[in-house]
């Protein structure tokens, strides 16, 4: 499923990488100026490395991809959304622990 890496994506590849994906895809909506976003990054990198068989983890910079942020109603960042078969199935707003993401996204 995933390759253990967290990759930045943009509007041009979002549908291919997220909406058309067969399995679980976690997308971190973030911005470089956001303090809590900087805390979430390493947590999601560790999650991606430990769950390569079950999830792909991607990041979307909301400053550079405002139409995606609007499409998913992102009002606060970080917002981390789990997509399953192209549909939003869970969403967490704010920085959380790896265990919280694993539990909320069904990875444990």
Residue frames relative to the residue before (quaternion, step in Angstrom):
aa qw qx qy qz dx dy dz
X 1.0000 0.0000 0.0000 0.0000 0.00 0.00 0.00
X 0.8106 0.0640 -0.0158 0.5819 3.61 0.27 -1.24
X 0.4292 -0.6964 0.5087 0.2683 3.53 -1.28 0.20
X 0.6027 -0.5918 0.3448 0.4095 3.56 1.27 0.24
X 0.6567 0.4722 -0.2990 0.5064 3.56 1.32 -0.02
X 0.3143 -0.6890 0.6128 0.2259 3.55 -1.24 0.55
X 0.0847 -0.8199 0.5662 0.0071 3.55 -0.63 1.15
X 0.4234 -0.6550 0.5618 0.2757 3.54 -1.20 0.66
X 0.0273 -0.7798 0.6252 0.0165 3.56 -0.99 0.83
X 0.2464 -0.7575 0.5830 0.1599 3.54 -1.30 0.26
X 0.7902 -0.3472 0.2374 0.4458 3.52 -1.36 -0.04
X 0.6462 0.5705 -0.3285 0.3861 3.58 0.98 -0.82
X 0.7891 0.2783 -0.1534 0.5257 3.61 1.07 -0.61
X 0.3856 0.7640 -0.4610 0.2346 3.60 1.26 -0.11
X 0.6890 0.4842 -0.3006 0.4477 3.60 0.75 -0.98
X 0.6627 0.4984 -0.3075 0.4668 3.61 0.96 -0.81
X 0.7361 0.4449 -0.2287 0.4560 3.58 0.88 -0.99
X 0.7954 0.3069 -0.1321 0.5058 3.59 1.01 -0.79
X 0.7513 0.4131 -0.2363 0.4572 3.58 0.54 -1.15
X 0.7374 0.4083 -0.2290 0.4868 3.62 0.97 -0.79
X 0.4849 0.6815 -0.4313 0.3382 3.60 1.25 -0.12
X 0.4766 -0.6927 0.4727 0.2636 3.56 -1.06 0.79
X 0.7856 0.3403 -0.1640 0.4901 3.58 0.91 -0.87
X 0.7445 -0.3581 0.3107 0.4700 3.51 -1.26 -0.60
X 0.0310 -0.7700 0.6373 -0.0048 3.53 -1.05 0.91
X 0.1785 -0.7602 0.6184 0.0885 3.56 -0.80 1.06
X 0.0715 -0.7952 0.6021 0.0099 3.57 -0.83 1.04
X 0.2204 -0.7636 0.6018 0.0783 3.52 -0.81 1.16
X 0.1556 -0.7608 0.6261 0.0704 3.58 -0.58 1.20
X 0.1040 0.8210 -0.5328 0.1767 3.57 -0.44 1.27
X 0.1508 -0.7434 0.6318 0.1596 3.55 -1.39 -0.11
X 0.5968 -0.6207 0.3746 0.3439 3.60 -1.04 0.72
X 0.6774 0.4984 -0.2877 0.4582 3.63 1.12 -0.54
X 0.5756 0.6216 -0.3487 0.4009 3.59 1.32 -0.23
X 0.4105 -0.7433 0.4811 0.2181 3.59 -0.53 1.21
X 0.6939 0.4613 -0.2949 0.4678 3.63 0.75 -0.95
X 0.5813 0.5788 -0.3732 0.4334 3.61 1.13 -0.59
X 0.6421 0.5289 -0.3169 0.4555 3.56 1.06 -0.77
X 0.6351 0.5088 -0.3276 0.4800 3.59 1.18 -0.50
X 0.6590 0.5247 -0.3019 0.4463 3.58 1.05 -0.76
X 0.5663 0.6483 -0.3761 0.3427 3.61 1.00 -0.79
X 0.7234 0.4235 -0.2682 0.4747 3.64 0.66 -0.99
X 0.5992 0.5573 -0.3577 0.4500 3.59 1.11 -0.65
X 0.7029 0.4502 -0.2703 0.4798 3.59 0.88 -0.91
X 0.5902 0.5493 -0.3719 0.4599 3.60 1.11 -0.54
X 0.6560 0.4926 -0.3060 0.4832 3.59 0.98 -0.82
X 0.6312 0.5292 -0.3239 0.4654 3.59 0.98 -0.86
X 0.6538 0.5160 -0.3119 0.4572 3.61 0.91 -0.91
X 0.6790 0.5040 -0.2854 0.4512 3.57 0.97 -0.87
X 0.7240 0.4401 -0.2380 0.4748 3.58 1.07 -0.72
X 0.7737 0.3124 -0.1616 0.5270 3.61 1.19 -0.40
X 0.1261 0.8434 -0.5133 0.0963 3.59 1.01 0.78
X 0.6637 0.5228 -0.3066 0.4384 3.60 1.09 -0.63
X 0.8001 0.3540 -0.1520 0.4598 3.59 1.10 -0.59
X 0.8245 0.1286 -0.0498 0.5487 3.62 1.14 -0.34
X 0.2458 -0.7019 0.6465 0.1701 3.51 -1.31 0.56
X 0.1612 -0.7987 0.5758 0.0678 3.60 -0.92 0.92
X 0.0144 -0.8057 0.5889 -0.0614 3.55 -0.79 1.13
X 0.2528 -0.7561 0.5840 0.1530 3.56 -1.27 0.39
X 0.1087 -0.7660 0.6307 0.0594 3.55 -1.15 0.74
X 0.3063 -0.7316 0.5850 0.1696 3.57 -0.73 1.12
X 0.3513 -0.7811 0.4777 0.1956 3.59 -0.44 1.22
X 0.5929 0.5643 -0.3741 0.4360 3.60 1.14 -0.49
X 0.7390 0.4026 -0.2112 0.4973 3.57 1.03 -0.80
X 0.7700 0.2661 -0.1319 0.5647 3.60 1.24 -0.38
X 0.0030 -0.8645 0.5021 -0.0240 3.54 0.77 1.09
X 0.6255 0.5450 -0.3562 0.4301 3.60 1.05 -0.62
X 0.6301 0.5039 -0.3384 0.4843 3.61 1.09 -0.62
X 0.6257 0.5268 -0.3359 0.4671 3.58 0.99 -0.80
X 0.6657 0.4904 -0.2997 0.4759 3.59 0.95 -0.83
X 0.6249 0.5629 -0.3377 0.4225 3.59 0.97 -0.86
X 0.7835 0.3046 -0.1515 0.5200 3.58 1.00 -0.83
X 0.5113 -0.7062 0.3888 0.2978 3.57 1.23 0.45
X 0.2386 0.7860 -0.5339 0.2005 3.57 1.05 0.75
X 0.0544 -0.8146 0.5770 -0.0216 3.56 -0.52 1.24
X 0.7686 0.1610 -0.0795 0.6140 3.58 1.19 -0.59
X 0.1251 -0.7753 0.6128 0.0877 3.53 -1.13 0.66
X 0.5207 -0.1659 -0.8366 -0.0379 1.49 -2.15 1.19
X 0.1019 -0.7211 0.6793 0.0906 3.50 -1.25 0.65
X 0.1061 -0.7893 0.6044 0.0196 3.55 -0.74 1.11
X 0.0865 -0.8180 0.5685 -0.0128 3.56 -0.63 1.18
X 0.2582 -0.7255 0.6185 0.1563 3.53 -1.09 0.83
X 0.1232 -0.7611 0.6351 0.0467 3.54 -0.88 1.06
X 0.0306 -0.7641 0.6441 0.0178 3.56 -1.03 0.84
X 0.8298 -0.0718 -0.0244 0.5529 3.54 -0.66 1.22
X 0.7508 -0.4404 0.2029 0.4485 3.54 0.95 0.97
X 0.6776 0.4733 -0.2811 0.4877 3.58 1.26 -0.12
X 0.5035 -0.6152 0.5059 0.3349 3.57 -1.12 0.66
X 0.0495 -0.8234 0.5650 0.0183 3.58 -0.74 1.01
X 0.7871 -0.0072 -0.0175 0.6166 3.61 1.25 -0.29
X 0.0644 -0.7947 0.6035 0.0137 3.54 -1.19 0.59
X 0.0720 -0.7733 0.6294 0.0261 3.55 -1.02 0.87
X 0.1633 -0.7701 0.6115 0.0794 3.56 -0.86 1.01
X 0.7648 0.3128 -0.2638 0.4976 3.55 -0.87 1.01
X 0.6133 -0.5609 0.4184 0.3663 3.53 -1.32 0.36
X 0.0063 -0.7853 0.6182 -0.0350 3.56 -0.99 0.91
X 0.5927 -0.5535 0.4428 0.3825 3.54 -1.34 0.09
X 0.6601 -0.4900 0.3837 0.4206 3.55 -1.28 0.30
X 0.6323 0.5398 -0.3316 0.4460 3.59 0.97 -0.83
X 0.6339 0.5292 -0.3329 0.4553 3.59 1.00 -0.79
X 0.6638 0.4886 -0.3060 0.4765 3.58 0.91 -0.89
X 0.6461 0.5254 -0.3209 0.4511 3.60 0.92 -0.89
X 0.6832 0.4850 -0.2850 0.4656 3.57 0.88 -0.95
X 0.6984 0.4867 -0.2724 0.4485 3.58 0.81 -1.02
X 0.7560 0.3769 -0.1944 0.4985 3.57 1.06 -0.78
X 0.5192 -0.6921 0.3928 0.3116 3.61 1.23 0.32
X 0.4239 0.7190 -0.4529 0.3134 3.59 1.03 0.74
X 0.6808 0.4366 -0.2952 0.5086 3.61 1.26 0.06
